[in-house]
């Protein structure tokens, strides 16, 4: 199964929107607050990102609330989940 991580910051509206979307599409994910985890902060900045959320799904990653990317992720995730069942 594809591992999905949402890197967040406190009071981040786009972070909450992204998590809400993933919840409605039944995508399981972990949440990492980059304001509290210095290694996670170093990781996302090494990818070139400076603003949250940063979504990492397998080898794919992006920053911000990007509905088209979230939709594609949900489709891939749920297709993989169905194949495992």
N, C-alpha and C positions, 0 to 999 in steps of 0.2 A: 504494500500500500504506500502511496505517495505521502511523505511527511510534509505537513504544512505548518509554517510558523508565521505568526503575526508579531512583528516588532513594533512596540507602541511607546507612547509618551503620555504622561498625565494630561488630562483635560484636552485630549486630541479628538475632535469631532470626526475627522476622517477615519481615525482608528476605530471608533465605535461604529461608524457606518459600515466599515469593512467587516468587522466581526459580526454585526447583525445580519449582513447579507450572507456570510458563510453559514451562520446558524440557520437561516431560513432554507438554505440549500443542503442542510445536513452534512456539511463538510467538517470533519474533526480537525482541530488545529490546536497548537499550543501558543501561548501568549508570553512574550518576553518584554518587560519594561526596560528600555535601553537607558532610562535615567537612573536605574538602580543596578544595572549589570554592565560593568565596564568592558568585559570581554565581548558581550553582545554588541555594545556600542562600537568597539573597534572593528568587529566583523562587518556591520552594516556600512560603516564609513569606508572600509576597505573595498566594498562593492561600489562605492562612489555616491552613496546616498547621504543626504543631510537633513531630510525631513521624514517624519513618520506619517502614516504607517509604512513599513517595509514588509512586503509579503514575500516569503520564500517558500516555493513549492517545488520540491525536487531540485532540478537544475534551473528552474525559471524563477525570476525575481523582478520586482518592480516597487516603486514608491508611489504613495498616494492612493486615494479612492478612485480606482479605475474600473468602472463597471464592466467594460468589455473584457478586461483581463480576469476579473472575478468570475464572470459568467463562464468564460472558457475553462477556468480552473475547476469550477463546480461541475461542469460537464465531464471533464477528464477524470476528476475524482470519483464521481458517481458511476461512471462507466467502469472504471477499474474495480470499484467496490462490487458492482453487479457481477463482474467476471469472476471474482473471488468466491461469490456465494454459491 
